[in-house]
Amino acid sequence: MSSHISNVRTEFDQEIVDIVDYVIGYKIESPVAYDTARNCLIDTLGCGLEALEYPACKKLMGPIVPGTIVPNGAKVPGTQFQLDPVQAAFNIGAMIRWLDFNDTWLAAEWGHPSDNLGGILATADWLSRNAVAAGKKPLLMKTVLTAMIKAHEIQGCIALENSFNKVGLDHVLLVKVASTAVVSEMMDLSRDEILNAVSLAWVDGQSLRTYRHSPNTGSRKSWAAGDATSRAVRLALMAKTGEMGYPSALTAKTWGFYDVLFRGRPFKFQRPYASYVMENVLFKISFPAEFHSQTAVEAAMTLHGKLAAAGKSVEDIKKITIRTHEACIRIIDKKGPLDNPADRDHCIQYMVAVPLIFGRLTASDYEDKVAADARIDVLRDKMVCVEDKSFTRDYHDASKRSIANALTIQFNDGSGFDELVVEYPIGHARRRAEGIPLLVEKFKTNLARQFPAKQQNTILVASLNQQALEAMPVNEYVDLYVI
């Protein structure tokens, strides 16, 4: 006897409804969230400006068809490109993520919520330029900051209890979902249209983590978020035309996201959407390194100074023990050859070796010229990672969210340094007062890579005043970054 499949359309999955109602109806009241979003904006754009120094990134910039200029299109900071919002979102998203130096969120799933800025800024700029051309008012930068807060919140709250990496999916799927929701609202879609758009994002093909792990680690990890946030803009534009949605995109038996890609498990949620994620986001301030290694790199920098003070060198080291948390071991504990910069910036041993040897860790240290130094691989072979269960617990503890690493060095002569523990990196919310001045200095450095002094100062004046920035038209702010 055959069983019949019901063809009755359900209401939209509650998980989709909650996202859409939050985007449409929740008013952000937190001054901390807006202040953090402004700092996030300048840090994220600065990361993109630094990435333009690298030919591998710069070759991906521009229109799909060379020479195309879109009237009233979105402009790409640090370039002369003016593009349709979908391709502009890809450009901005790719340059933001290229050097693995923008913000981070760590939970059951990790990711980089400022990746959403690609779609947000491109959409806001495109809408503003078209509004001005039609004699209407452009969007203000406060709209961009609000969209950033909400995109951070959607991506981060889903990530708190749901591990996509454990089923082989890349975290950029959350960028696509979050970006789709907020850019749809910016385009003034109706509630039904935004529901359709978000459902399309869940039905869409999702990226595998193949390019983030051995033996296939490669440069796609540097443009995957650009691809995701640009796809979000495309889906929002499709929904705006009246394209239908799929109400049970998550829960449909056999064919929904849960059954196909999440081992039949529904999402779990720790908290309702508000502004928690932006308020507690992690900034990468000092080192362009995968975030689970940040405290280890900070410790290695301190130990570099101790080596010099003790009259020791890395050649005197017999063994280095890295006491760490489970996520670090799962993602960046690597042995064997490292084939490219994308491989190296996801290897904790490499990211500890370089500062121990040179007293620095910069984006250029992942390139072949530095990696050719034989001392790096010799030192890597002397390192062992060991999980500390308490570090893992504190990593998941909502009241701590630590990213602890501890380094112990033993020397060939039997002596050694006491273990050095760093629980919270400089970019952690617990170290905001210490970190933000350094974040501003990082932004100044990145502005100087692309712009003359007068233009740098104009951008700084506009960017560092909260009230003035929020009141500034989006197109005017983006124009400050045009080469």
C-alpha positions as CSV (number, residue, x, y, z in Angstrom):
1,M,0.0,0.0,0.0
2,S,1.6,3.3,-1.0
3,S,1.8,6.2,1.4
4,H,0.7,9.6,0.0
5,I,2.7,12.7,0.5
6,S,0.7,15.7,1.6
7,N,0.7,18.6,-0.9
8,V,-0.7,21.0,1.6
9,R,1.5,24.1,2.0
10,T,2.4,24.9,5.6
11,E,3.0,28.2,7.2
12,F,6.6,29.5,7.0
13,D,8.9,27.7,9.4
14,Q,9.1,29.5,12.7
15,E,12.9,29.8,12.4
16,I,12.4,31.8,9.2
17,V,9.6,33.9,10.7
18,D,11.7,34.8,13.7
19,I,14.5,36.1,11.5
20,V,12.1,38.2,9.3
21,D,10.1,39.6,12.2
22,Y,13.3,40.6,14.0
23,V,14.6,42.4,10.9
24,I,11.4,44.2,10.3
25,G,10.2,45.0,13.8
26,Y,13.1,45.0,16.3
27,K,14.4,48.5,17.2
28,I,18.1,48.6,18.2
29,E,18.4,50.8,21.3
30,S,21.9,49.8,22.5
31,P,24.5,52.6,22.4
32,V,27.1,50.0,22.9
33,A,25.9,48.1,19.8
34,Y,26.0,51.2,17.6
35,D,29.5,52.2,18.9
36,T,30.8,48.7,18.3
37,A,29.2,48.7,14.9
38,R,31.0,51.9,13.9
39,N,34.3,50.4,15.1
40,C,33.4,47.2,13.2
41,L,32.7,49.3,10.0
42,I,36.1,51.0,10.0
43,D,38.0,47.9,10.9
44,T,36.3,45.9,8.2
45,L,36.8,48.5,5.5
46,G,40.5,48.8,6.6
47,C,41.0,45.0,6.2
48,G,39.7,45.4,2.7
49,L,42.0,48.2,1.9
50,E,45.0,46.1,3.1
51,A,43.9,43.2,1.0
52,L,44.1,45.4,-2.2
53,E,47.9,45.2,-1.7
54,Y,47.8,41.6,-2.7
55,P,47.5,40.7,-6.5
56,A,45.7,37.5,-5.7
57,C,42.8,39.5,-4.3
58,K,43.0,42.5,-6.6
59,K,42.6,40.3,-9.7
60,L,39.1,39.4,-8.5
61,M,38.0,43.0,-8.3
62,G,35.9,44.7,-10.9
63,P,32.9,43.9,-13.1
64,I,32.2,40.4,-14.5
65,V,32.5,41.9,-18.0
66,P,35.6,44.2,-18.0
67,G,34.9,47.9,-18.7
68,T,31.3,47.7,-17.4
69,I,30.2,50.8,-15.4
70,V,26.8,50.9,-13.9
71,P,25.1,54.3,-13.7
72,N,24.2,55.0,-10.1
73,G,25.8,51.7,-9.2
74,A,27.6,50.9,-5.9
75,K,31.2,52.0,-5.6
76,V,33.9,49.6,-4.3
77,P,36.1,51.3,-1.7
78,G,39.8,51.7,-2.6
79,T,39.1,51.3,-6.3
80,Q,37.5,53.2,-9.2
81,F,34.9,50.5,-9.8
82,Q,31.1,51.3,-9.9
83,L,29.1,48.1,-10.2
84,D,25.7,46.6,-10.0
85,P,25.0,45.8,-6.3
86,V,25.4,42.0,-6.7
87,Q,29.0,42.3,-8.1
88,A,29.8,45.1,-5.8
89,A,28.8,43.0,-2.9
90,F,31.2,40.3,-4.1
91,N,34.0,42.7,-4.5
92,I,33.6,44.3,-1.1
93,G,33.0,40.9,0.6
94,A,36.0,39.3,-1.0
95,M,38.4,42.1,-0.1
96,I,37.1,42.2,3.5
97,R,37.7,38.6,4.1
98,W,40.9,38.1,2.0
99,L,43.5,38.4,4.8
100,D,41.5,36.7,7.6
101,F,41.7,40.0,9.6
102,N,38.1,41.1,10.1
103,D,35.9,40.3,13.1
104,T,35.1,36.9,14.4
105,W,32.4,35.1,16.3
106,L,33.1,31.8,18.1
107,A,30.5,29.4,19.4
108,A,29.3,26.0,18.2
109,E,29.8,27.5,14.8
110,W,32.5,30.1,14.1
111,G,32.4,32.8,11.5
112,H,33.0,36.4,10.6
113,P,29.8,38.5,10.9
114,S,31.3,41.5,9.2
115,D,31.4,39.5,6.0
116,N,27.8,40.7,5.7
117,L,29.1,44.2,5.1
118,G,29.7,43.3,1.4
119,G,26.0,43.0,0.7
120,I,24.9,45.7,3.2
121,L,27.2,48.5,2.0
122,A,26.8,47.7,-1.7
123,T,23.0,47.7,-1.4
124,A,22.8,50.8,0.7
125,D,25.2,52.7,-1.7
126,W,23.2,51.6,-4.8
127,L,19.9,52.5,-3.2
128,S,21.2,55.9,-2.1
129,R,22.7,56.8,-5.5
130,N,19.4,55.9,-7.3
131,A,17.5,57.9,-4.7
132,V,19.6,61.0,-5.2
133,A,19.3,60.6,-9.0
134,A,15.5,60.5,-8.6
135,G,15.4,63.6,-6.3
136,K,14.8,61.6,-3.2
137,K,16.7,61.3,0.1
138,P,19.5,58.8,0.3
139,L,19.9,56.3,3.1
140,L,22.0,57.4,6.1
141,M,25.0,55.5,7.6
142,K,22.9,54.7,10.7
143,T,20.9,52.4,8.4
144,V,24.1,50.6,7.5
145,L,25.1,50.3,11.2
146,T,21.6,49.0,12.1
147,A,21.8,46.4,9.3
148,M,25.3,45.3,10.5
149,I,24.0,44.9,14.1
150,K,21.1,42.8,12.8
151,A,23.1,40.7,10.4
152,H,25.7,40.0,13.2
153,E,22.8,39.0,15.5
154,I,21.2,36.6,13.0
155,Q,24.5,34.9,12.1
156,G,25.8,34.8,15.6
157,C,22.7,33.6,17.4
158,I,22.2,30.7,15.0
159,A,25.9,29.9,15.5
160,L,25.6,29.7,19.3
161,E,24.1,26.2,19.5
162,N,24.3,24.9,15.9
163,S,27.5,23.5,14.4
164,F,27.5,23.5,10.6
165,N,31.2,22.5,10.5
166,K,30.4,19.2,12.1
167,V,28.2,18.3,9.1
168,G,30.8,19.6,6.6
169,L,29.1,22.9,5.8
170,D,30.9,26.2,5.7
171,H,29.8,29.1,8.0
172,V,29.3,31.4,5.0
173,L,25.8,29.9,4.6
174,L,24.9,32.0,7.7
175,V,26.3,35.1,5.9
176,K,24.0,34.3,3.0
177,V,21.0,34.0,5.2
178,A,21.7,37.0,7.4
179,S,22.6,39.2,4.4
180,T,19.5,38.2,2.6
181,A,17.3,39.2,5.5
182,V,18.8,42.6,6.1
183,V,19.3,43.7,2.5
184,S,15.7,42.7,1.7
185,E,14.5,45.0,4.4
186,M,16.8,47.8,3.1
187,M,15.2,47.3,-0.3
188,D,11.8,47.9,1.3
189,L,10.4,44.5,0.5
190,S,7.2,43.5,2.2
191,R,7.1,40.9,5.0
192,D,5.9,38.2,2.6
193,E,8.7,39.1,0.2
194,I,11.4,38.9,2.9
195,L,10.0,35.5,4.0
196,N,10.3,34.3,0.4
197,A,13.9,35.7,0.1
198,V,15.1,34.1,3.4
199,S,13.6,30.8,2.4
200,L,15.4,31.0,-0.9
201,A,18.7,31.4,1.0
202,W,18.1,28.2,3.0
203,V,17.1,26.3,-0.2
204,D,20.1,27.6,-2.1
205,G,23.1,25.3,-2.5
206,Q,25.4,25.5,0.5
207,S,29.2,25.6,0.5
208,L,31.2,22.6,1.6
209,R,34.2,23.3,4.0
210,T,36.4,21.4,1.5
211,Y,38.6,24.5,0.8
212,R,39.3,25.1,4.5
213,H,40.9,21.8,5.3
214,S,43.7,19.5,4.3
215,P,44.5,18.3,1.7
216,N,42.4,21.0,-0.2
217,T,43.0,24.2,1.7
218,G,43.0,27.0,-0.8
219,S,42.1,30.6,-1.6
220,R,38.4,30.0,-2.1
221,K,38.1,30.5,1.7
222,S,39.2,34.1,1.1
223,W,36.3,34.9,-1.4
224,A,33.6,32.4,-0.2
225,A,32.0,35.1,2.0
226,G,32.0,37.6,-0.9
227,D,30.2,34.9,-2.9
228,A,27.7,34.4,-0.1
229,T,26.9,38.0,0.6
230,S,26.6,38.8,-3.1
231,R,24.2,35.8,-3.6
232,A,22.1,37.3,-0.8
233,V,21.7,40.5,-2.8
234,R,20.7,38.5,-5.9
235,L,18.1,36.5,-4.0
236,A,16.6,39.7,-2.4
237,L,16.3,41.2,-5.9
238,M,14.6,38.1,-7.1
239,A,12.1,38.1,-4.2
240,K,11.4,41.8,-5.0
241,T,10.1,40.7,-8.5
242,G,7.6,38.5,-6.8
243,E,9.5,35.2,-7.0
244,M,7.9,32.7,-4.7
245,G,9.3,31.3,-1.5
246,Y,9.4,27.8,0.1
247,P,7.6,27.9,3.5
248,S,9.0,24.6,4.9
249,A,12.5,25.1,3.5
250,L,14.0,23.9,6.8
251,T,11.5,21.3,8.0
252,A,10.1,19.6,4.9
253,K,10.4,15.9,5.4
254,T,13.1,14.3,3.2
255,W,13.7,17.4,1.1
256,G,14.2,20.2,3.7
257,F,17.5,21.6,5.0
258,Y,17.3,19.7,8.2
259,D,16.9,16.2,6.6
260,V,19.2,16.8,3.7
261,L,22.0,18.7,5.3
262,F,21.7,18.7,9.1
263,R,21.2,15.1,9.9
264,G,17.5,15.5,10.7
265,R,18.1,17.8,13.6
266,P,16.3,21.1,14.1
267,F,18.2,24.2,15.2
268,K,18.5,25.0,18.8
269,F,18.5,28.5,20.1
270,Q,20.1,30.0,23.2
271,R,18.6,33.5,23.1
272,P,16.2,35.7,21.1
273,Y,17.6,38.1,18.6
274,A,18.6,41.5,20.0
275,S,22.1,43.1,19.8
276,Y,24.2,40.6,21.9
277,V,26.5,39.5,19.1
278,M,27.7,43.0,18.0
279,E,28.2,44.0,21.6
280,N,30.4,40.9,22.2
281,V,32.0,40.4,18.8
282,L,35.7,39.6,18.7
283,F,38.0,42.0,16.7
284,K,41.3,40.8,15.2
285,I,43.4,43.7,16.1
286,S,47.0,42.7,16.2
287,F,47.4,39.6,14.0
288,P,45.9,38.4,10.7
289,A,45.5,34.9,12.1
290,E,42.6,32.4,12.4
291,F,41.0,33.4,15.7
292,H,41.5,30.2,17.6
293,S,45.2,31.0,17.5
294,Q,45.1,34.7,18.5
295,T,46.0,34.1,22.2
296,A,48.7,31.7,21.2
297,V,50.3,34.2,18.9
298,E,50.0,36.9,21.6
299,A,51.8,34.5,24.0
300,A,54.5,33.7,21.3
301,M,55.2,37.4,20.9
302,T,55.8,37.8,24.6
303,L,58.0,34.6,24.6
304,H,60.1,36.0,21.7
305,G,61.1,38.9,23.9
306,K,61.9,36.4,26.8
307,L,64.1,34.4,24.4
308,A,66.2,37.4,23.6
309,A,66.4,38.5,27.3
310,A,67.6,35.0,28.3
311,G,70.2,34.8,25.6
312,K,68.3,32.0,23.9
313,S,67.3,31.4,20.3
314,V,64.7,29.1,18.6
315,E,67.5,26.7,17.8
316,D,67.8,26.1,21.6
317,I,64.2,24.9,21.8
318,K,63.6,21.2,22.3
319,K,59.8,21.2,22.6
320,I,56.8,23.5,22.7
321,T,53.5,22.4,24.3
322,I,50.4,24.3,23.3
323,R,47.6,23.7,25.8
324,T,44.4,24.7,24.0
325,H,40.7,24.2,23.4
326,E,39.0,21.5,21.2
327,A,38.0,23.8,18.3
328,C,41.6,24.9,17.9
329,I,42.7,21.3,17.5
330,R,40.0,20.5,15.1
331,I,40.6,23.4,12.8
332,I,44.2,24.5,12.9
333,D,46.4,21.8,14.4
334,K,48.4,20.7,11.3
335,K,51.4,18.6,10.6
336,G,53.1,18.1,7.3
337,P,53.7,20.4,4.3
338,L,51.8,23.7,4.0
339,D,51.1,24.4,0.3
340,N,50.0,28.1,0.2
341,P,49.1,31.2,2.3
342,A,45.6,29.9,2.9
343,D,47.1,26.7,4.4
344,R,49.6,28.6,6.6
345,D,47.1,31.0,8.1
346,H,45.1,28.0,9.4
347,C,48.0,26.2,11.1
348,I,48.6,27.1,14.7
349,Q,52.1,25.7,14.6
350,Y,53.1,28.1,11.8
351,M,51.4,31.0,13.5
352,V,53.3,30.4,16.7
353,A,56.7,29.7,14.9
354,V,56.8,33.0,13.0
355,P,56.5,35.3,16.0
356,L,58.9,33.2,18.0
357,I,61.5,33.6,15.2
358,F,60.8,37.1,13.9
359,G,58.8,38.8,16.7
360,R,55.9,39.6,14.3
361,L,53.1,38.1,12.4
362,T,51.8,40.0,9.4
363,A,49.8,39.0,6.3
364,S,53.0,38.9,4.2
365,D,54.4,36.3,6.6
366,Y,52.1,33.7,5.0
367,E,53.7,34.2,1.6
368,D,56.2,31.8,0.0
369,K,59.2,34.1,0.7
370,V,58.9,33.9,4.4
371,A,57.6,30.3,4.5
372,A,60.9,29.2,2.8
373,D,62.8,29.9,6.0
374,A,63.7,26.4,7.1
375,R,63.5,27.3,10.8
376,I,59.7,27.6,10.6
377,D,59.2,23.9,9.8
378,V,61.9,22.8,12.2
379,L,60.1,24.6,15.0
380,R,56.6,23.3,13.9
381,D,57.9,19.8,14.3
382,K,58.7,20.5,17.9
383,M,55.2,21.6,18.8
384,V,52.4,19.5,20.3
385,C,48.8,20.6,20.9
386,V,47.0,19.2,23.9
387,E,43.3,19.9,24.7
388,D,42.4,21.3,28.1
389,K,38.8,20.5,28.9
390,S,38.5,23.6,31.0
391,F,39.6,25.7,28.1
392,T,36.9,24.1,25.9
393,R,34.2,24.7,28.6
394,D,35.2,28.3,28.9
395,Y,35.2,28.7,25.2
396,H,31.5,27.7,25.1
397,D,30.5,29.4,28.4
398,A,28.2,32.4,27.4
399,S,29.6,34.4,30.4
400,K,33.2,34.0,29.3
401,R,33.6,33.1,25.6
402,S,37.3,32.7,26.2
403,I,39.7,31.6,23.5
404,A,42.5,30.4,25.7
405,N,45.9,29.1,24.8
406,A,48.9,28.3,26.9
407,L,52.5,27.9,25.7
408,T,55.3,26.0,27.5
409,I,58.9,26.0,26.1
410,Q,61.5,23.4,27.0
411,F,65.1,23.8,26.0
412,N,67.7,21.3,24.9
413,D,69.8,22.0,28.1
414,G,66.9,20.8,30.3
415,S,65.7,24.3,31.3
416,G,62.5,26.0,30.2
417,F,60.1,28.9,30.6
418,D,57.1,28.7,32.9
419,E,53.8,28.2,31.0
420,L,52.4,31.4,29.6
421,V,48.6,31.5,29.5
422,V,46.5,34.0,27.6
423,E,42.7,33.5,28.0
424,Y,41.3,36.5,26.2
425,P,42.7,38.1,23.1
426,I,43.2,41.9,22.7
427,G,40.0,42.0,20.5
428,H,37.7,40.4,23.1
429,A,34.9,42.4,24.7
430,R,36.6,42.1,28.1
431,R,39.5,44.1,26.7
432,R,37.6,46.8,24.7
433,A,39.3,49.7,26.5
434,E,42.7,48.3,25.7
435,G,41.8,47.2,22.2
436,I,39.8,50.0,20.6
437,P,42.7,52.6,20.5
438,L,44.8,49.9,18.7
439,L,41.9,49.2,16.3
440,V,41.9,52.8,15.4
441,E,45.6,52.7,14.8
442,K,45.1,49.7,12.6
443,F,42.5,51.6,10.6
444,K,44.9,54.6,10.2
445,T,47.6,52.2,8.9
446,N,45.3,50.7,6.4
447,L,44.1,54.1,5.1
448,A,47.7,55.1,4.5
449,R,48.1,52.1,2.2
450,Q,45.7,53.5,-0.4
451,F,45.1,57.2,0.2
452,P,47.0,60.5,0.4
453,A,47.2,62.3,3.7
454,K,44.4,64.7,3.1
455,Q,42.0,62.0,2.1
456,Q,43.0,59.9,5.1
457,N,42.2,62.7,7.4
458,T,38.8,63.4,5.8
459,I,37.8,59.7,6.2
460,L,39.0,59.7,9.9
461,V,37.0,62.8,10.7
462,A,33.9,61.3,9.2
463,S,34.5,57.8,10.8
464,L,35.4,58.5,14.4
465,N,32.5,60.7,15.4
466,Q,29.5,58.5,16.1
467,Q,26.8,61.1,15.7
468,A,28.2,62.6,12.6
469,L,28.8,59.3,10.9
470,E,25.2,58.1,11.6
471,A,23.8,61.2,10.0
472,M,25.9,61.0,6.9
473,P,24.4,59.9,3.6
474,V,25.7,56.5,2.6
475,N,26.8,57.6,-0.9
476,E,28.8,60.5,0.5
477,Y,30.6,58.3,3.0
478,V,31.5,55.7,0.3
479,D,32.7,58.5,-2.0
480,L,35.4,59.3,0.6
481,Y,37.0,55.9,-0.2
482,V,37.2,56.4,-4.0
483,I,40.7,56.4,-5.5
